[in-house]
Amino acid sequence: MSKLTPAQQRHVLALHTAGEHTSGDVAELVGVSRATIQRVR
């Protein structure tokens, strides 16, 4: 599992809170697990 940089974390939050992408979509986009995305939220 990769660790997200602060910039990636902000990007993940922006994508997810926009409501256009699921956690799975965002995870695939940045190359991490869905669980990692859930922790960032």
N, C-alpha and C positions, 0 to 999 in steps of 0.2 A: 504494500500500500504506500502510495506517495504522500508526502506531506505537502500541504498547500502553502504557498507564500501568502503574505498579507494581501498582495495585489490580486492573487487568484481568489482569495476568500471574499474580497469585495466584489469581484466579478461574479462569483457563484451566487452571492446574496442578491446582486442586482438582477441576474437572470431569473432566479427562483421567485423573488418577490414581484417581478413583473407579471407573474402568473401565466406566462406563455410556455413555460417548460416545466416538466416534471423533474423530480429529484433524479430519476434515472437518466433522463435526457442530459441534465447538467453534468452528472457523473461521467457519462460517456464522453461528453464534450471535453472535459478537462482531464480525463484519464484516471479517475479514482473510483472507489466503490461508492455505492449509494449511501452506505452507512457513513462515509466520510462527509458526504453532503449533508446528511441529517445532523451531524455534529456541528457543522458550521452554522446551520440555521439557528 
